[in-house]
Amino acid sequence: MCEDWYKIFDIYFVLSVIAVIYYAYILYLITSSTSLALRSPYFRIFVVTGIFDIIGVIALEYTREELIIGFGSVLH
């Protein structure tokens, strides 16, 4: 498994990491804003769903990499 680490860095993984970082940055800007418009319930719901979107992308990428290189032993 140690020699197969380079297989996880395909274009889909790289784009997902970039998107998650950018999305987290946007969520940070919204939560740290002092504007009353960005403190509305709509944007609070947007932030909460955005956090779960990020968790979902991380789980999806972990599952993809598990299928590609296998992080653990296979149970029979």
Buried (B, 14 or more C-beta within 10 A) or exposed (E): EEEEEEEEEEEEBEEBBEEBEEBBEEBEEBBEEEEEEBEEEEBEEBBEEBBEBBEEBEEEBEEBBEEEBEEEEEEE
